[in-house]
Amino acid sequence: MSTPIYCTYLTVYTGNKLPLFYIGSSTVDKVNKGYHGSVKSKKYKQTWEEELTNNPSRFKTIILSVLFL
């Protein structure tokens, strides 16, 4: 069986400054090392980065699907 390389993930945010969910894609390795996504939105980018730095426990990331190569 091949090793999963890429994945689609769901990040759930439990604070009150950002939307509750974020869906993205990345490598499985990156997500397993704590990656929660990168927001491009001008409205949320700075808040996202501040919350990740100051309140990382508010983020929970779950892998939804993987791509095997």
PDB file of N, H, CA, C and O in Angstrom:
ATOM      1  N   MET A   1       0.839  -1.178   0.000  1.00  0.00           N
ATOM      2  CA  MET A   1       0.000   0.000   0.000  1.00  0.00           C
ATOM      3  C   MET A   1       0.883   1.239   0.000  1.00  0.00           C
ATOM      4  O   MET A   1       1.920   1.261   0.664  1.00  0.00           O
ATOM      5  N   SER A   2       0.486   2.262  -0.733  1.00  0.00           N
ATOM      6  H   SER A   2      -0.356   2.244  -1.272  1.00  0.00           H
ATOM      7  CA  SER A   2       1.230   3.514  -0.815  1.00  0.00           C
ATOM      8  C   SER A   2       1.001   4.375   0.424  1.00  0.00           C
ATOM      9  O   SER A   2       0.028   4.190   1.154  1.00  0.00           O
ATOM     10  N   THR A   3       1.900   5.301   0.643  1.00  0.00           N
ATOM     11  H   THR A   3       2.691   5.451   0.049  1.00  0.00           H
ATOM     12  CA  THR A   3       1.790   6.240   1.746  1.00  0.00           C
ATOM     13  C   THR A   3       0.945   7.437   1.316  1.00  0.00           C
ATOM     14  O   THR A   3       1.117   7.943   0.207  1.00  0.00           O
ATOM     15  N   PRO A   4       0.026   7.902   2.184  1.00  0.00           N
ATOM     16  CA  PRO A   4      -0.756   9.087   1.814  1.00  0.00           C
ATOM     17  C   PRO A   4       0.144  10.313   1.755  1.00  0.00           C
ATOM     18  O   PRO A   4       0.923  10.558   2.676  1.00  0.00           O
ATOM     19  N   ILE A   5       0.042  11.074   0.690  1.00  0.00           N
ATOM     20  H   ILE A   5      -0.591  10.875  -0.058  1.00  0.00           H
ATOM     21  CA  ILE A   5       0.899  12.228   0.486  1.00  0.00           C
ATOM     22  C   ILE A   5       0.135  13.536   0.716  1.00  0.00           C
ATOM     23  O   ILE A   5       0.579  14.391   1.482  1.00  0.00           O
ATOM     24  N   TYR A   6      -1.003  13.687   0.057  1.00  0.00           N
ATOM     25  H   TYR A   6      -1.364  12.993  -0.565  1.00  0.00           H
ATOM     26  CA  TYR A   6      -1.782  14.918   0.146  1.00  0.00           C
ATOM     27  C   TYR A   6      -3.111  14.646   0.835  1.00  0.00           C
ATOM     28  O   TYR A   6      -3.609  13.521   0.831  1.00  0.00           O
ATOM     29  N   CYS A   7      -3.676  15.694   1.425  1.00  0.00           N
ATOM     30  H   CYS A   7      -3.271  16.608   1.428  1.00  0.00           H
ATOM     31  CA  CYS A   7      -4.944  15.514   2.113  1.00  0.00           C
ATOM     32  C   CYS A   7      -5.817  16.759   2.021  1.00  0.00           C
ATOM     33  O   CYS A   7      -5.346  17.860   1.734  1.00  0.00           O
ATOM     34  N   THR A   8      -7.087  16.550   2.273  1.00  0.00           N
ATOM     35  H   THR A   8      -7.469  15.656   2.506  1.00  0.00           H
ATOM     36  CA  THR A   8      -8.032  17.620   2.498  1.00  0.00           C
ATOM     37  C   THR A   8      -8.302  17.605   3.994  1.00  0.00           C
ATOM     38  O   THR A   8      -8.514  16.543   4.579  1.00  0.00           O
ATOM     39  N   TYR A   9      -8.295  18.778   4.611  1.00  0.00           N
ATOM     40  H   TYR A   9      -8.123  19.641   4.136  1.00  0.00           H
ATOM     41  CA  TYR A   9      -8.458  18.838   6.063  1.00  0.00           C
ATOM     42  C   TYR A   9      -9.515  19.875   6.449  1.00  0.00           C
ATOM     43  O   TYR A   9      -9.856  20.771   5.677  1.00  0.00           O
ATOM     44  N   LEU A  10     -10.008  19.720   7.653  1.00  0.00           N
ATOM     45  H   LEU A  10      -9.731  18.993   8.281  1.00  0.00           H
ATOM     46  CA  LEU A  10     -10.971  20.641   8.238  1.00  0.00           C
ATOM     47  C   LEU A  10     -10.344  21.197   9.509  1.00  0.00           C
ATOM     48  O   LEU A  10      -9.946  20.437  10.391  1.00  0.00           O
ATOM     49  N   THR A  11     -10.255  22.517   9.605  1.00  0.00           N
ATOM     50  H   THR A  11     -10.579  23.134   8.889  1.00  0.00           H
ATOM     51  CA  THR A  11      -9.800  23.154  10.835  1.00  0.00           C
ATOM     52  C   THR A  11     -11.011  23.781  11.509  1.00  0.00           C
ATOM     53  O   THR A  11     -11.741  24.565  10.902  1.00  0.00           O
ATOM     54  N   VAL A  12     -11.212  23.426  12.765  1.00  0.00           N
ATOM     55  H   VAL A  12     -10.619  22.790  13.258  1.00  0.00           H
ATOM     56  CA  VAL A  12     -12.312  23.967  13.563  1.00  0.00           C
ATOM     57  C   VAL A  12     -11.709  24.975  14.534  1.00  0.00           C
ATOM     58  O   VAL A  12     -10.731  24.683  15.222  1.00  0.00           O
ATOM     59  N   TYR A  13     -12.298  26.150  14.580  1.00  0.00           N
ATOM     60  H   TYR A  13     -13.093  26.386  14.021  1.00  0.00           H
ATOM     61  CA  TYR A  13     -11.851  27.236  15.457  1.00  0.00           C
ATOM     62  C   TYR A  13     -12.893  27.439  16.544  1.00  0.00           C
ATOM     63  O   TYR A  13     -14.075  27.595  16.238  1.00  0.00           O
ATOM     64  N   THR A  14     -12.484  27.441  17.806  1.00  0.00           N
ATOM     65  H   THR A  14     -11.524  27.315  18.055  1.00  0.00           H
ATOM     66  CA  THR A  14     -13.441  27.531  18.911  1.00  0.00           C
ATOM     67  C   THR A  14     -13.511  28.912  19.556  1.00  0.00           C
ATOM     68  O   THR A  14     -14.166  29.082  20.584  1.00  0.00           O
ATOM     69  N   GLY A  15     -12.849  29.889  18.968  1.00  0.00           N
ATOM     70  H   GLY A  15     -12.316  29.751  18.133  1.00  0.00           H
ATOM     71  CA  GLY A  15     -12.923  31.253  19.496  1.00  0.00           C
ATOM     72  C   GLY A  15     -14.103  32.000  18.887  1.00  0.00           C
ATOM     73  O   GLY A  15     -15.005  31.395  18.308  1.00  0.00           O
ATOM     74  N   ASN A  16     -14.083  33.350  19.029  1.00  0.00           N
ATOM     75  H   ASN A  16     -13.351  33.842  19.500  1.00  0.00           H
ATOM     76  CA  ASN A  16     -15.190  34.148  18.500  1.00  0.00           C
ATOM     77  C   ASN A  16     -14.749  35.256  17.551  1.00  0.00           C
ATOM     78  O   ASN A  16     -15.524  36.171  17.272  1.00  0.00           O
ATOM     79  N   LYS A  17     -13.517  35.187  17.052  1.00  0.00           N
ATOM     80  H   LYS A  17     -12.888  34.443  17.279  1.00  0.00           H
ATOM     81  CA  LYS A  17     -12.992  36.226  16.167  1.00  0.00           C
ATOM     82  C   LYS A  17     -12.941  35.813  14.697  1.00  0.00           C
ATOM     83  O   LYS A  17     -12.714  36.654  13.827  1.00  0.00           O
ATOM     84  N   LEU A  18     -13.147  34.534  14.415  1.00  0.00           N
ATOM     85  H   LEU A  18     -13.331  33.851  15.121  1.00  0.00           H
ATOM     86  CA  LEU A  18     -13.030  33.989  13.061  1.00  0.00           C
ATOM     87  C   LEU A  18     -14.204  33.069  12.775  1.00  0.00           C
ATOM     88  O   LEU A  18     -14.905  32.660  13.700  1.00  0.00           O
ATOM     89  N   PRO A  19     -14.430  32.737  11.508  1.00  0.00           N
ATOM     90  CA  PRO A  19     -15.446  31.723  11.202  1.00  0.00           C
ATOM     91  C   PRO A  19     -15.095  30.391  11.878  1.00  0.00           C
ATOM     92  O   PRO A  19     -13.930  30.109  12.157  1.00  0.00           O
ATOM     93  N   LEU A  20     -16.099  29.603  12.127  1.00  0.00           N
ATOM     94  H   LEU A  20     -17.045  29.832  11.900  1.00  0.00           H
ATOM     95  CA  LEU A  20     -15.959  28.344  12.858  1.00  0.00           C
ATOM     96  C   LEU A  20     -15.151  27.293  12.107  1.00  0.00           C
ATOM     97  O   LEU A  20     -14.424  26.522  12.733  1.00  0.00           O
ATOM     98  N   PHE A  21     -15.261  27.243  10.772  1.00  0.00           N
ATOM     99  H   PHE A  21     -15.852  27.869  10.263  1.00  0.00           H
ATOM    100  CA  PHE A  21     -14.615  26.196   9.975  1.00  0.00           C
ATOM    101  C   PHE A  21     -13.705  26.773   8.908  1.00  0.00           C
ATOM    102  O   PHE A  21     -13.935  27.870   8.399  1.00  0.00           O
ATOM    103  N   TYR A  22     -12.666  26.013   8.577  1.00  0.00           N
ATOM    104  H   TYR A  22     -12.480  25.122   8.991  1.00  0.00           H
ATOM    105  CA  TYR A  22     -11.790  26.316   7.449  1.00  0.00           C
ATOM    106  C   TYR A  22     -11.451  24.986   6.798  1.00  0.00           C
ATOM    107  O   TYR A  22     -11.014  24.055   7.475  1.00  0.00           O
ATOM    108  N   ILE A  23     -11.647  24.892   5.506  1.00  0.00           N
ATOM    109  H   ILE A  23     -12.002  25.649   4.957  1.00  0.00           H
ATOM    110  CA  ILE A  23     -11.306  23.666   4.767  1.00  0.00           C
ATOM    111  C   ILE A  23     -10.164  23.988   3.818  1.00  0.00           C
ATOM    112  O   ILE A  23     -10.188  25.003   3.121  1.00  0.00           O
ATOM    113  N   GLY A  24      -9.159  23.111   3.797  1.00  0.00           N
ATOM    114  H   GLY A  24      -9.139  22.287   4.363  1.00  0.00           H
ATOM    115  CA  GLY A  24      -8.020  23.328   2.927  1.00  0.00           C
ATOM    116  C   GLY A  24      -7.398  22.022   2.488  1.00  0.00           C
ATOM    117  O   GLY A  24      -7.897  20.941   2.803  1.00  0.00           O
ATOM    118  N   SER A  25      -6.296  22.135   1.752  1.00  0.00           N
ATOM    119  H   SER A  25      -5.891  23.013   1.496  1.00  0.00           H
ATOM    120  CA  SER A  25      -5.549  20.952   1.329  1.00  0.00           C
ATOM    121  C   SER A  25      -4.061  21.226   1.508  1.00  0.00           C
ATOM    122  O   SER A  25      -3.599  22.360   1.380  1.00  0.00           O
ATOM    123  N   SER A  26      -3.331  20.169   1.803  1.00  0.00           N
ATOM    124  H   SER A  26      -3.707  19.248   1.907  1.00  0.00           H
ATOM    125  CA  SER A  26      -1.901  20.277   2.044  1.00  0.00           C
ATOM    126  C   SER A  26      -1.308  18.876   2.024  1.00  0.00           C
ATOM    127  O   SER A  26      -1.963  17.922   1.604  1.00  0.00           O
ATOM    128  N   THR A  27      -0.081  18.760   2.476  1.00  0.00           N
ATOM    129  H   THR A  27       0.451  19.535   2.818  1.00  0.00           H
ATOM    130  CA  THR A  27       0.502  17.430   2.613  1.00  0.00           C
ATOM    131  C   THR A  27       0.113  16.858   3.973  1.00  0.00           C
ATOM    132  O   THR A  27      -0.083  17.602   4.935  1.00  0.00           O
ATOM    133  N   VAL A  28       0.004  15.557   4.045  1.00  0.00           N
ATOM    134  H   VAL A  28       0.163  14.953   3.264  1.00  0.00           H
ATOM    135  CA  VAL A  28      -0.331  14.890   5.301  1.00  0.00           C
ATOM    136  C   VAL A  28       0.739  15.194   6.350  1.00  0.00           C
ATOM    137  O   VAL A  28       0.418  15.438   7.513  1.00  0.00           O
ATOM    138  N   ASP A  29       1.986  15.180   5.948  1.00  0.00           N
ATOM    139  H   ASP A  29       2.247  14.981   5.003  1.00  0.00           H
ATOM    140  CA  ASP A  29       3.089  15.440   6.869  1.00  0.00           C
ATOM    141  C   ASP A  29       2.966  16.815   7.517  1.00  0.00           C
ATOM    142  O   ASP A  29       3.158  16.954   8.725  1.00  0.00           O
ATOM    143  N   LYS A  30       2.649  17.817   6.728  1.00  0.00           N
ATOM    144  H   LYS A  30       2.493  17.704   5.747  1.00  0.00           H
ATOM    145  CA  LYS A  30       2.517  19.180   7.234  1.00  0.00           C
ATOM    146  C   LYS A  30       1.381  19.288   8.258  1.00  0.00           C
ATOM    147  O   LYS A  30       1.543  19.903   9.312  1.00  0.00           O
ATOM    148  N   VAL A  31       0.242  18.689   7.942  1.00  0.00           N
ATOM    149  H   VAL A  31       0.110  18.189   7.086  1.00  0.00           H
ATOM    150  CA  VAL A  31      -0.897  18.717   8.866  1.00  0.00           C
ATOM    151  C   VAL A  31      -0.561  17.965  10.151  1.00  0.00           C
ATOM    152  O   VAL A  31      -0.899  18.417  11.245  1.00  0.00           O
ATOM    153  N   ASN A  32       0.100  16.825  10.020  1.00  0.00           N
ATOM    154  H   ASN A  32       0.375  16.457   9.132  1.00  0.00           H
ATOM    155  CA  ASN A  32       0.486  16.050  11.201  1.00  0.00           C
ATOM    156  C   ASN A  32       1.483  16.786  12.092  1.00  0.00           C
ATOM    157  O   ASN A  32       1.609  16.474  13.276  1.00  0.00           O
ATOM    158  N   LYS A  33       2.191  17.761  11.525  1.00  0.00           N
ATOM    159  H   LYS A  33       2.088  18.015  10.563  1.00  0.00           H
ATOM    160  CA  LYS A  33       3.152  18.555  12.297  1.00  0.00           C
ATOM    161  C   LYS A  33       2.526  19.823  12.870  1.00  0.00           C
ATOM    162  O   LYS A  33       3.235  20.667  13.419  1.00  0.00           O
ATOM    163  N   GLY A  34       1.205  19.969  12.749  1.00  0.00           N
ATOM    164  H   GLY A  34       0.629  19.283  12.303  1.00  0.00           H
ATOM    165  CA  GLY A  34       0.538  21.097  13.390  1.00  0.00           C
ATOM    166  C   GLY A  34       0.022  22.193  12.481  1.00  0.00           C
ATOM    167  O   GLY A  34      -0.467  23.214  12.964  1.00  0.00           O
ATOM    168  N   TYR A  35       0.119  22.005  11.186  1.00  0.00           N
ATOM    169  H   TYR A  35       0.516  21.176  10.794  1.00  0.00           H
ATOM    170  CA  TYR A  35      -0.370  23.015  10.240  1.00  0.00           C
ATOM    171  C   TYR A  35      -1.890  23.110  10.319  1.00  0.00           C
ATOM    172  O   TYR A  35      -2.578  22.089  10.326  1.00  0.00           O
ATOM    173  N   HIS A  36      -2.418  24.341  10.379  1.00  0.00           N
ATOM    174  H   HIS A  36      -1.859  25.171  10.373  1.00  0.00           H
ATOM    175  CA  HIS A  36      -3.863  24.560  10.458  1.00  0.00           C
ATOM    176  C   HIS A  36      -4.409  25.316   9.260  1.00  0.00           C
ATOM    177  O   HIS A  36      -5.609  25.582   9.194  1.00  0.00           O
ATOM    178  N   GLY A  37      -3.554  25.663   8.319  1.00  0.00           N
ATOM    179  H   GLY A  37      -2.579  25.447   8.373  1.00  0.00           H
ATOM    180  CA  GLY A  37      -4.003  26.376   7.133  1.00  0.00           C
ATOM    181  C   GLY A  37      -3.405  27.762   7.062  1.00  0.00           C
ATOM    182  O   GLY A  37      -2.821  28.260   8.025  1.00  0.00           O
ATOM    183  N   SER A  38      -3.561  28.374   5.904  1.00  0.00           N
ATOM    184  H   SER A  38      -4.036  27.969   5.122  1.00  0.00           H
ATOM    185  CA  SER A  38      -3.120  29.755   5.711  1.00  0.00           C
ATOM    186  C   SER A  38      -4.257  30.501   5.023  1.00  0.00           C
ATOM    187  O   SER A  38      -4.708  30.121   3.942  1.00  0.00           O
ATOM    188  N   VAL A  39      -4.700  31.549   5.657  1.00  0.00           N
ATOM    189  H   VAL A  39      -4.334  31.858   6.535  1.00  0.00           H
ATOM    190  CA  VAL A  39      -5.842  32.309   5.172  1.00  0.00           C
ATOM    191  C   VAL A  39      -5.359  33.435   4.273  1.00  0.00           C
ATOM    192  O   VAL A  39      -4.456  34.182   4.650  1.00  0.00           O
ATOM    193  N   LYS A  40      -5.938  33.567   3.106  1.00  0.00           N
ATOM    194  H   LYS A  40      -6.672  32.961   2.799  1.00  0.00           H
ATOM    195  CA  LYS A  40      -5.575  34.619   2.155  1.00  0.00           C
ATOM    196  C   LYS A  40      -6.498  35.836   2.265  1.00  0.00           C
ATOM    197  O   LYS A  40      -6.165  36.911   1.766  1.00  0.00           O
ATOM    198  N   SER A  41      -7.638  35.674   2.906  1.00  0.00           N
ATOM    199  H   SER A  41      -7.909  34.801   3.311  1.00  0.00           H
ATOM    200  CA  SER A  41      -8.625  36.737   3.028  1.00  0.00           C
ATOM    201  C   SER A  41      -8.054  37.961   3.746  1.00  0.00           C
ATOM    202  O   SER A  41      -7.486  37.835   4.831  1.00  0.00           O
ATOM    203  N   LYS A  42      -8.204  39.147   3.142  1.00  0.00           N
ATOM    204  H   LYS A  42      -8.665  39.250   2.260  1.00  0.00           H
ATOM    205  CA  LYS A  42      -7.746  40.378   3.783  1.00  0.00           C
ATOM    206  C   LYS A  42      -8.494  40.619   5.092  1.00  0.00           C
ATOM    207  O   LYS A  42      -7.940  41.173   6.041  1.00  0.00           O
ATOM    208  N   LYS A  43      -9.737  40.204   5.130  1.00  0.00           N
ATOM    209  H   LYS A  43     -10.187  39.754   4.359  1.00  0.00           H
ATOM    210  CA  LYS A  43     -10.576  40.422   6.310  1.00  0.00           C
ATOM    211  C   LYS A  43     -10.095  39.602   7.518  1.00  0.00           C
ATOM    212  O   LYS A  43     -10.154  40.081   8.651  1.00  0.00           O
ATOM    213  N   TYR A  44      -9.624  38.377   7.281  1.00  0.00           N
ATOM    214  H   TYR A  44      -9.577  37.988   6.361  1.00  0.00           H
ATOM    215  CA  TYR A  44      -9.302  37.469   8.381  1.00  0.00           C
ATOM    216  C   TYR A  44      -7.824  37.138   8.558  1.00  0.00           C
ATOM    217  O   TYR A  44      -7.450  36.579   9.589  1.00  0.00           O
ATOM    218  N   LYS A  45      -6.982  37.461   7.598  1.00  0.00           N
ATOM    219  H   LYS A  45      -7.286  37.916   6.761  1.00  0.00           H
ATOM    220  CA  LYS A  45      -5.582  37.021   7.627  1.00  0.00           C
ATOM    221  C   LYS A  45      -4.853  37.421   8.909  1.00  0.00           C
ATOM    222  O   LYS A  45      -4.257  36.565   9.563  1.00  0.00           O
ATOM    223  N   GLN A  46      -4.886  38.695   9.282  1.00  0.00           N
ATOM    224  H   GLN A  46      -5.370  39.391   8.751  1.00  0.00           H
ATOM    225  CA  GLN A  46      -4.157  39.156  10.464  1.00  0.00           C
ATOM    226  C   GLN A  46      -4.716  38.514  11.734  1.00  0.00           C
ATOM    227  O   GLN A  46      -3.953  38.091  12.602  1.00  0.00           O
ATOM    228  N   THR A  47      -6.034  38.440  11.845  1.00  0.00           N
ATOM    229  H   THR A  47      -6.655  38.784  11.140  1.00  0.00           H
ATOM    230  CA  THR A  47      -6.656  37.830  13.020  1.00  0.00           C
ATOM    231  C   THR A  47      -6.295  36.356  13.113  1.00  0.00           C
ATOM    232  O   THR A  47      -5.999  35.856  14.199  1.00  0.00           O
ATOM    233  N   TRP A  48      -6.316  35.652  11.973  1.00  0.00           N
ATOM    234  H   TRP A  48      -6.556  36.058  11.091  1.00  0.00           H
ATOM    235  CA  TRP A  48      -5.959  34.225  11.923  1.00  0.00           C
ATOM    236  C   TRP A  48      -4.548  34.021  12.467  1.00  0.00           C
ATOM    237  O   TRP A  48      -4.323  33.159  13.316  1.00  0.00           O
ATOM    238  N   GLU A  49      -3.595  34.819  11.974  1.00  0.00           N
ATOM    239  H   GLU A  49      -3.777  35.519  11.284  1.00  0.00           H
ATOM    240  CA  GLU A  49      -2.201  34.680  12.387  1.00  0.00           C
ATOM    241  C   GLU A  49      -2.027  35.018  13.870  1.00  0.00           C
ATOM    242  O   GLU A  49      -1.274  34.344  14.574  1.00  0.00           O
ATOM    243  N   GLU A  50      -2.720  36.058  14.349  1.00  0.00           N
ATOM    244  H   GLU A  50      -3.331  36.606  13.777  1.00  0.00           H
ATOM    245  CA  GLU A  50      -2.640  36.419  15.764  1.00  0.00           C
ATOM    246  C   GLU A  50      -3.228  35.322  16.651  1.00  0.00           C
ATOM    247  O   GLU A  50      -2.655  34.991  17.689  1.00  0.00           O
ATOM    248  N   GLU A  51      -4.352  34.765  16.253  1.00  0.00           N
ATOM    249  H   GLU A  51      -4.817  35.034  15.409  1.00  0.00           H
ATOM    250  CA  GLU A  51      -4.983  33.704  17.037  1.00  0.00           C
ATOM    251  C   GLU A  51      -4.118  32.436  17.049  1.00  0.00           C
ATOM    252  O   GLU A  51      -3.999  31.778  18.083  1.00  0.00           O
ATOM    253  N   LEU A  52      -3.516  32.093  15.908  1.00  0.00           N
ATOM    254  H   LEU A  52      -3.612  32.627  15.068  1.00  0.00           H
ATOM    255  CA  LEU A  52      -2.622  30.922  15.876  1.00  0.00           C
ATOM    256  C   LEU A  52      -1.431  31.109  16.807  1.00  0.00           C
ATOM    257  O   LEU A  52      -0.987  30.158  17.451  1.00  0.00           O
ATOM    258  N   THR A  53      -0.917  32.320  16.880  1.00  0.00           N
ATOM    259  H   THR A  53      -1.277  33.093  16.358  1.00  0.00           H
ATOM    260  CA  THR A  53       0.226  32.605  17.746  1.00  0.00           C
ATOM    261  C   THR A  53      -0.172  32.657  19.217  1.00  0.00           C
ATOM    262  O   THR A  53       0.492  32.064  20.066  1.00  0.00           O
ATOM    263  N   ASN A  54      -1.255  33.367  19.513  1.00  0.00           N
ATOM    264  H   ASN A  54      -1.794  33.849  18.823  1.00  0.00           H
ATOM    265  CA  ASN A  54      -1.629  33.630  20.894  1.00  0.00           C
ATOM    266  C   ASN A  54      -2.560  32.584  21.513  1.00  0.00           C
ATOM    267  O   ASN A  54      -2.577  32.419  22.733  1.00  0.00           O
ATOM    268  N   ASN A  55      -3.328  31.882  20.688  1.00  0.00           N
ATOM    269  H   ASN A  55      -3.314  32.017  19.697  1.00  0.00           H
ATOM    270  CA  ASN A  55      -4.313  30.923  21.187  1.00  0.00           C
ATOM    271  C   ASN A  55      -4.367  29.658  20.335  1.00  0.00           C
ATOM    272  O   ASN A  55      -5.431  29.322  19.815  1.00  0.00           O
ATOM    273  N   PRO A  56      -3.258  28.956  20.180  1.00  0.00           N
ATOM    274  CA  PRO A  56      -3.248  27.778  19.303  1.00  0.00           C
ATOM    275  C   PRO A  56      -4.212  26.674  19.743  1.00  0.00           C
ATOM    276  O   PRO A  56      -4.631  25.856  18.924  1.00  0.00           O
ATOM    277  N   SER A  57      -4.562  26.645  21.015  1.00  0.00           N
ATOM    278  H   SER A  57      -4.222  27.309  21.681  1.00  0.00           H
ATOM    279  CA  SER A  57      -5.478  25.598  21.494  1.00  0.00           C
ATOM    280  C   SER A  57      -6.902  25.784  20.965  1.00  0.00           C
ATOM    281  O   SER A  57      -7.737  24.893  21.116  1.00  0.00           O
ATOM    282  N   ARG A  58      -7.180  26.916  20.356  1.00  0.00           N
ATOM    283  H   ARG A  58      -6.501  27.640  20.233  1.00  0.00           H
ATOM    284  CA  ARG A  58      -8.508  27.166  19.780  1.00  0.00           C
ATOM    285  C   ARG A  58      -8.672  26.528  18.401  1.00  0.00           C
ATOM    286  O   ARG A  58      -9.757  26.582  17.822  1.00  0.00           O
ATOM    287  N   PHE A  59      -7.614  25.929  17.872  1.00  0.00           N
ATOM    288  H   PHE A  59      -6.732  25.886  18.342  1.00  0.00           H
ATOM    289  CA  PHE A  59      -7.648  25.321  16.549  1.00  0.00           C
ATOM    290  C   PHE A  59      -7.497  23.813  16.656  1.00  0.00           C
ATOM    291  O   PHE A  59      -6.612  23.320  17.355  1.00  0.00           O
ATOM    292  N   LYS A  60      -8.352  23.090  15.969  1.00  0.00           N
ATOM    293  H   LYS A  60      -9.071  23.491  15.401  1.00  0.00           H
ATOM    294  CA  LYS A  60      -8.275  21.615  15.900  1.00  0.00           C
ATOM    295  C   LYS A  60      -8.398  21.250  14.425  1.00  0.00           C
ATOM    296  O   LYS A  60      -9.375  21.614  13.771  1.00  0.00           O
ATOM    297  N   THR A  61      -7.421  20.540  13.911  1.00  0.00           N
ATOM    298  H   THR A  61      -6.627  20.244  14.443  1.00  0.00           H
ATOM    299  CA  THR A  61      -7.426  20.167  12.494  1.00  0.00           C
ATOM    300  C   THR A  61      -7.594  18.663  12.348  1.00  0.00           C
ATOM    301  O   THR A  61      -6.925  17.875  13.016  1.00  0.00           O
ATOM    302  N   ILE A  62      -8.505  18.285  11.457  1.00  0.00           N
ATOM    303  H   ILE A  62      -9.048  18.926  10.914  1.00  0.00           H
ATOM    304  CA  ILE A  62      -8.854  16.888  11.220  1.00  0.00           C
ATOM    305  C   ILE A  62      -8.672  16.591   9.730  1.00  0.00           C
ATOM    306  O   ILE A  62      -9.169  17.338   8.888  1.00  0.00           O
ATOM    307  N   ILE A  63      -7.979  15.527   9.403  1.00  0.00           N
ATOM    308  H   ILE A  63      -7.575  14.919  10.087  1.00  0.00           H
ATOM    309  CA  ILE A  63      -7.823  15.114   8.003  1.00  0.00           C
ATOM    310  C   ILE A  63      -9.106  14.421   7.560  1.00  0.00           C
ATOM    311  O   ILE A  63      -9.566  13.468   8.189  1.00  0.00           O
ATOM    312  N   LEU A  64      -9.675  14.922   6.461  1.00  0.00           N
ATOM    313  H   LEU A  64      -9.301  15.696   5.950  1.00  0.00           H
ATOM    314  CA  LEU A  64     -10.924  14.376   5.936  1.00  0.00           C
ATOM    315  C   LEU A  64     -10.707  13.291   4.884  1.00  0.00           C
ATOM    316  O   LEU A  64     -11.414  12.283   4.866  1.00  0.00           O
ATOM    317  N   SER A  65      -9.732  13.502   4.015  1.00  0.00           N
ATOM    318  H   SER A  65      -9.158  14.321   4.029  1.00  0.00           H
ATOM    319  CA  SER A  65      -9.449  12.509   2.961  1.00  0.00           C
ATOM    320  C   SER A  65      -7.984  12.622   2.568  1.00  0.00           C
ATOM    321  O   SER A  65      -7.353  13.663   2.754  1.00  0.00           O
ATOM    322  N   VAL A  66      -7.456  11.538   2.022  1.00  0.00           N
ATOM    323  H   VAL A  66      -7.968  10.693   1.871  1.00  0.00           H
ATOM    324  CA  VAL A  66      -6.050  11.505   1.609  1.00  0.00           C
ATOM    325  C   VAL A  66      -5.929  11.002   0.171  1.00  0.00           C
ATOM    326  O   VAL A  66      -6.794  10.285  -0.333  1.00  0.00           O
ATOM    327  N   LEU A  67      -4.850  11.391  -0.462  1.00  0.00           N
ATOM    328  H   LEU A  67      -4.147  11.973  -0.053  1.00  0.00           H
ATOM    329  CA  LEU A  67      -4.532  10.945  -1.816  1.00  0.00           C
ATOM    330  C   LEU A  67      -3.291  10.063  -1.717  1.00  0.00           C
ATOM    331  O   LEU A  67      -2.247  10.503  -1.236  1.00  0.00           O
ATOM    332  N   PHE A  68      -3.407   8.836  -2.168  1.00  0.00           N
ATOM    333  H   PHE A  68      -4.256   8.479  -2.559  1.00  0.00           H
ATOM    334  CA  PHE A  68      -2.283   7.901  -2.163  1.00  0.00           C
ATOM    335  C   PHE A  68      -1.593   7.934  -3.505  1.00  0.00           C
ATOM    336  O   PHE A  68      -2.246   7.867  -4.547  1.00  0.00           O
ATOM    337  N   LEU A  69      -0.277   8.036  -3.488  1.00  0.00           N
ATOM    338  H   LEU A  69       0.253   8.091  -2.642  1.00  0.00           H
ATOM    339  CA  LEU A  69       0.498   8.005  -4.735  1.00  0.00           C
ATOM    340  C   LEU A  69       1.375   6.781  -4.786  1.00  0.00           C
ATOM    341  O   LEU A  69       2.101   6.582  -5.760  1.00  0.00           O
TER     342      LEU A  69
END
